[in-house]
C-alpha cells in the first residue's frame, strides 16, 4: 500500500502516528458502500431480522458477526414524520436482544429499552408514530449487561426521519451519491480475522478502544463523491472512542443538523467532536475536485485512569475521491435550513442534578470487580424507578462528570444545552440534542412530551457502552 499523508504531512503506513496500534488498511483501495436503504415513507412498514453472519473485514478469513437483515450492521431505515410505521423485528439469534430507537420521540412502550427484550425466535411489532422534525437517528440493541457486546457484534443501524422537504431546502438528498450515511466505528481483530471483543483492566474504565477503523462496516474504503456539495450524516457508533473530526486540508465542514434536527442556518466548523451515540450532519464542498481525507485527533479519554499510552497526533477516518461524472445536484451552500435552535426559558423549570460516578480499587492497580459505575452514587437497578416526571413538564438537568468525558443520553426527549461548564454551549451543541458529551458539567433543558410507565420506563445513561452495562444508568417514568 502507498504511504498516506495525514493531517497536513503526517505520514503513516501500517501504524498511524499518535496511535501506534491503530492500523489502516494495506489492501487495495475500494469504494465505500452505503447500507441498503429501506424506505418506509410509503409502505409504512419495516422488517428487521437479527441474525448471525460471516463478514470478511480483512485478509481471507471471515469473522463471526451479527446484523439486521444482513451479516453485519443493518439497513438504513427511512420513516416519515406525521405517520405511523409498523416495525416487525424478529430475533433469530440465540440470546435476547432489544431494538432501541435512539433519537425517536416516542412513548416508553415502543422505545425498545432493556425492559423490552425480544427472546430468541420471538418477534416484536411496535407501532411507531412520529411527529418530530426531520433528523438522523439510529437503532441498536439495548439489553442491560450485553449492550456493548451486541453492538460490537453488529446490532446497529441508521434511521432517517424525513418530512420529504429536503429538495425544497436545497439540501443534498440522493442517497449514496450526494447524501452519505457514515457509521464510524473502531474494532480489533485477531490474527485469524475474528473480531476481538476483549478489553483490559484499564479499558474497563475508559471503555473499549479498537485499533482498526470501520466505516459502514468496511475497512480501507474510499468515499466517491460528486463535484459539488455533499451531505455527510455522521454517526459515532463506537462503544467508547470519541472522535475530533476535521478535513486534512482544513476546508470547513458546514454543520446543518444536530442529533434531533436541522439548524436554522449552517455553521462553518474546522473541527467537530463527536461522542458515542451522537449524530451530526455536515455539508462539504468538493467542487474543487481535490482529494481530501476525513481525519481525527486522538481519543481525549485515552490515558485517563491508566487507559493507554497514546502520543499526540491523528489518524485517517475516511478518504474522499471526487468523480466528475457523478451528478452534482447542489453546487452552493444553502443559507436557510428551515430548522431551529432552542431558546426556551429555564427559570421556572424543576431542577435535578446528576453526578456520573466512577470508582476503583486502591491506586491504579485494580481488579475488574473493583470498578463501580453509577449515577448519584447508585448503580442501575432494573427494578428501581429513580423518579417520575410530569407529562408535558420542562426540567433543568445539571450533569457533572469530573474524572473523564462521558456522553450523556436521555431516552424519549430532546433537549437544549443551556451551558457547558458555566459558559455558553459550543457552536456544535446549539441545536436540538439527545446526547451530549459532558466534561465537567452541562446544563440541559428538557421537555417531556411522551409517557413512560413502570413496565417500560425511559433510560438516562452514559453512552460509553461499557459504562452503561456497568451501572452508569438510571430510569424514570413520565406521566
HUHUGI-V287280 format. One record per pair of residues at least 12 apart in sequence whose C-alpha atoms are under 7 Angstrom apart, sorted by sequence separation. I is the first residue (numbers start at 1). GAP is how many residues later the second one is. D is the distance in whole Angstrom. If there is no record, write none. Layout:
I GAP D
I GAP D
This chain:
53 12 5
100 12 4
254 12 6
255 12 5
359 12 6
360 12 6
417 12 6
461 12 4
52 13 6
53 13 5
99 13 5
100 13 5
254 13 5
255 13 6
359 13 5
417 13 7
460 13 6
461 13 6
52 14 5
53 14 7
98 14 6
141 14 6
254 14 4
255 14 7
298 14 7
358 14 6
359 14 7
459 14 7
460 14 5
51 15 6
52 15 7
98 15 7
140 15 6
141 15 7
253 15 6
254 15 6
298 15 6
358 15 5
459 15 6
460 15 6
51 16 6
55 16 6
98 16 7
110 16 6
140 16 4
252 16 6
253 16 5
297 16 6
298 16 6
357 16 6
358 16 7
416 16 6
459 16 4
50 17 6
51 17 6
54 17 6
55 17 7
139 17 6
140 17 7
252 17 5
253 17 6
297 17 4
357 17 5
415 17 6
416 17 6
458 17 5
459 17 7
50 18 5
51 18 7
53 18 4
98 18 6
110 18 7
139 18 5
252 18 5
296 18 5
297 18 7
356 18 6
357 18 6
414 18 6
415 18 5
457 18 6
458 18 5
49 19 5
50 19 7
52 19 6
53 19 7
98 19 5
138 19 6
139 19 6
251 19 7
259 19 6
295 19 7
296 19 6
356 19 5
357 19 7
414 19 5
415 19 6
421 19 6
457 19 6
458 19 6
48 20 6
49 20 5
97 20 6
98 20 6
138 20 4
139 20 7
250 20 6
259 20 5
295 20 6
296 20 6
355 20 5
356 20 7
357 20 6
414 20 5
421 20 5
457 20 5
48 21 6
96 21 6
97 21 5
137 21 6
138 21 5
258 21 6
259 21 6
295 21 4
296 21 7
354 21 6
355 21 5
413 21 7
420 21 6
421 21 6
96 22 5
97 22 7
137 22 5
188 22 5
258 22 5
294 22 6
295 22 5
354 22 6
420 22 4
96 23 5
136 23 6
137 23 6
186 23 7
187 23 4
188 23 5
257 23 6
258 23 6
293 23 7
294 23 5
295 23 7
419 23 6
420 23 6
454 23 6
95 24 7
96 24 6
136 24 5
186 24 5
187 24 6
188 24 6
246 24 6
257 24 5
294 24 5
410 24 6
419 24 5
453 24 5
1 25 5
95 25 6
135 25 6
136 25 6
186 25 6
187 25 5
246 25 5
256 25 6
293 25 6
294 25 6
409 25 6
410 25 7
418 25 5
452 25 5
453 25 7
1 26 7
94 26 5
117 26 7
135 26 5
186 26 5
187 26 7
245 26 5
246 26 7
255 26 6
256 26 6
293 26 4
409 26 4
417 26 6
418 26 5
452 26 5
1 27 7
91 27 6
93 27 6
105 27 7
134 27 5
135 27 7
186 27 5
244 27 6
245 27 5
255 27 4
292 27 6
293 27 6
408 27 5
409 27 7
417 27 5
418 27 7
451 27 5
452 27 7
91 28 7
92 28 6
114 28 5
134 28 5
185 28 6
186 28 6
244 28 5
245 28 6
254 28 5
255 28 7
292 28 5
407 28 6
408 28 5
416 28 6
417 28 7
450 28 7
451 28 5
91 29 5
92 29 5
113 29 6
114 29 5
134 29 6
185 29 5
244 29 4
253 29 6
254 29 5
291 29 6
407 29 5
408 29 6
415 29 6
416 29 5
91 30 5
114 30 6
184 30 6
185 30 6
243 30 6
244 30 6
253 30 6
254 30 6
291 30 5
407 30 4
408 30 7
415 30 5
416 30 7
90 31 7
91 31 6
184 31 5
208 31 6
209 31 6
243 31 5
253 31 5
291 31 7
406 31 6
407 31 6
415 31 4
90 32 6
91 32 6
183 32 5
184 32 7
207 32 7
208 32 6
209 32 6
242 32 6
243 32 6
290 32 7
405 32 7
406 32 5
414 32 6
415 32 7
90 33 4
104 33 7
182 33 6
183 33 5
207 33 5
242 33 5
289 33 5
405 33 6
406 33 7
413 33 7
414 33 7
89 34 5
90 34 6
103 34 5
182 34 6
242 34 6
405 34 5
413 34 7
88 35 7
89 35 5
102 35 6
103 35 7
241 35 7
404 35 6
413 35 6
88 36 6
89 36 6
102 36 5
240 36 6
38 37 7
41 37 7
88 37 5
101 37 6
102 37 5
239 37 6
401 37 6
402 37 6
37 38 6
38 38 6
39 38 6
40 38 6
41 38 5
87 38 5
101 38 5
236 38 6
238 38 6
401 38 6
402 38 5
412 38 7
36 39 5
37 39 5
38 39 5
39 39 5
40 39 5
41 39 5
86 39 7
87 39 6
100 39 5
236 39 6
237 39 6
401 39 5
35 40 5
36 40 6
37 40 6
38 40 6
39 40 7
44 40 7
45 40 5
46 40 6
47 40 6
48 40 6
49 40 6
50 40 6
51 40 7
86 40 6
87 40 6
99 40 6
100 40 5
236 40 5
237 40 6
400 40 6
401 40 6
35 41 6
44 41 4
45 41 5
46 41 5
47 41 5
48 41 5
49 41 5
50 41 5
51 41 5
52 41 7
86 41 5
99 41 5
100 41 6
236 41 6
400 41 4
44 42 6
45 42 6
46 42 6
47 42 6
48 42 6
49 42 6
50 42 6
51 42 6
85 42 6
86 42 6
99 42 5
100 42 6
235 42 7
236 42 6
399 42 5
400 42 7
49 43 7
50 43 6
84 43 6
85 43 5
98 43 5
99 43 6
235 43 6
236 43 7
249 43 7
398 43 7
399 43 5
84 44 5
85 44 6
97 44 6
98 44 5
235 44 5
248 44 6
351 44 6
352 44 6
353 44 6
354 44 6
355 44 6
356 44 6
398 44 6
399 44 6
84 45 4
98 45 6
234 45 5
235 45 7
247 45 7
248 45 5
349 45 6
350 45 5
351 45 5
352 45 5
353 45 5
354 45 5
355 45 5
356 45 5
398 45 4
83 46 6
84 46 6
97 46 6
234 46 5
247 46 6
248 46 6
349 46 5
350 46 6
351 46 6
352 46 6
353 46 6
354 46 6
355 46 6
397 46 6
398 46 6
412 46 7
83 47 6
178 47 6
233 47 6
234 47 6
247 47 5
248 47 6
349 47 6
396 47 7
397 47 5
411 47 5
82 48 6
177 48 6
178 48 7
233 48 5
246 48 6
247 48 6
396 48 6
397 48 6
411 48 5
81 49 5
82 49 5
232 49 6
233 49 7
245 49 7
246 49 5
396 49 5
410 49 6
411 49 6
81 50 5
182 50 7
231 50 7
232 50 5
245 50 6
246 50 6
346 50 7
395 50 6
396 50 6
410 50 5
81 51 6
179 51 6
180 51 6
181 51 6
182 51 6
183 51 6
184 51 6
185 51 7
231 51 6
232 51 6
245 51 4
394 51 7
395 51 5
409 51 6
410 51 7
81 52 7
178 52 5
179 52 5
180 52 5
181 52 5
182 52 5
183 52 5
184 52 5
185 52 5
186 52 6
231 52 5
244 52 5
245 52 7
394 52 6
395 52 7
409 52 6
178 53 6
179 53 6
180 53 6
181 53 6
182 53 6
183 53 6
184 53 6
185 53 4
230 53 6
231 53 7
243 53 6
244 53 5
394 53 4
408 53 6
409 53 6
183 54 6
184 54 7
229 54 6
230 54 5
243 54 7
393 54 6
394 54 6
408 54 5
409 54 6
229 55 6
230 55 6
392 55 7
393 55 6
407 55 5
408 55 6
229 56 4
243 56 6
392 56 5
406 56 6
407 56 5
228 57 6
229 57 6
242 57 5
391 57 6
392 57 5
407 57 7
172 58 6
228 58 5
229 58 7
241 58 6
242 58 7
306 58 7
391 58 6
406 58 7
172 59 6
227 59 5
228 59 4
391 59 7
227 60 4
391 60 6
227 62 6
266 69 7
265 70 6
265 71 5
264 72 6
265 72 5
264 73 5
263 74 6
264 74 5
342 74 6
262 75 7
264 75 4
263 76 5
264 76 5
262 77 5
263 77 5
264 77 7
261 78 7
262 78 7
263 78 6
81 80 6
73 81 4
76 81 6
77 81 6
78 81 6
79 81 6
80 81 6
81 81 6
72 82 5
73 82 6
74 82 6
75 82 6
76 82 5
77 82 5
78 82 5
79 82 5
80 82 5
81 82 6
73 83 5
74 83 5
76 83 6
77 83 6
78 83 6
79 83 6
80 83 6
73 84 6
78 84 7
66 87 5
67 87 5
68 87 7
391 87 5
65 88 5
66 88 5
67 88 5
386 88 7
388 88 5
389 88 6
390 88 6
391 88 5
65 89 6
66 89 6
341 89 6
342 89 6
386 89 6
387 89 5
388 89 5
389 89 5
390 89 5
341 90 5
342 90 7
385 90 6
386 90 6
387 90 7
388 90 6
389 90 6
148 91 6
341 91 6
380 91 5
385 91 6
379 92 4
380 92 6
379 93 6
380 93 5
373 94 6
379 94 7
380 94 6
206 95 7
225 95 7
227 95 6
222 96 6
223 96 6
224 96 6
225 96 6
226 96 6
227 96 7
222 97 5
223 97 5
224 97 5
225 97 5
226 97 5
227 97 5
373 97 6
374 97 5
375 97 6
222 98 6
223 98 6
224 98 6
225 98 6
226 98 6
373 98 5
374 98 4
375 98 6
222 99 7
224 99 6
346 99 7
373 99 5
374 99 7
205 100 7
226 100 5
228 100 5
304 100 7
206 101 6
226 101 6
227 101 6
229 101 5
226 102 5
228 102 6
229 102 5
202 103 7
228 103 5
229 103 7
301 103 6
202 104 6
203 104 6
213 104 7
301 104 6
202 105 5
356 116 7
137 122 7
136 123 7
135 124 7
135 125 5
135 126 4
134 127 6
135 127 7
133 128 6
63 130 6
64 130 7
61 131 6
62 131 6
63 131 4
276 131 7
61 132 5
63 132 6
275 132 6
58 135 7
34 142 6
136 143 7
34 147 7
260 154 7
103 157 7
278 157 6
172 158 6
277 158 7
170 160 7
57 161 7
57 162 6
275 162 6
170 164 6
201 166 7
201 167 6
169 168 6
263 168 6
261 171 6
260 172 5
258 173 6
259 173 6
260 173 5
258 174 6
259 174 5
260 174 7
258 175 6
259 175 6
35 181 7
34 182 7
277 186 6
276 187 6
23 188 6
24 188 6
276 188 6
22 189 4
23 189 5
32 189 5
21 190 6
22 190 6
30 190 7
31 190 5
32 190 5
29 191 6
30 191 5
31 191 5
32 191 5
29 192 6
30 192 6
31 192 6
29 193 7
31 193 7
25 194 6
25 195 5
24 196 7
240 224 5
239 225 6
240 225 7
239 226 5
8 240 6
7 241 5
8 241 7
6 242 7
207 257 6
207 259 5
207 260 7
204 262 7
19 291 6
18 292 6
19 292 7
18 293 5
18 294 5
18 295 4
17 296 6
18 296 6
17 297 6
17 298 7
16 299 6
107 305 7
106 306 6
7 307 7
105 307 5
104 308 7
105 308 6
6 309 7
6 310 7
148 317 5
147 318 6
148 318 6
147 322 7
146 323 7
145 324 4
144 325 6
145 325 7
103 331 6
115 340 7
115 341 6
107 343 5
108 343 6
109 343 7
106 344 6
107 344 5
108 344 4
107 345 6
108 345 7
109 347 5
108 348 5
108 349 6
108 350 6
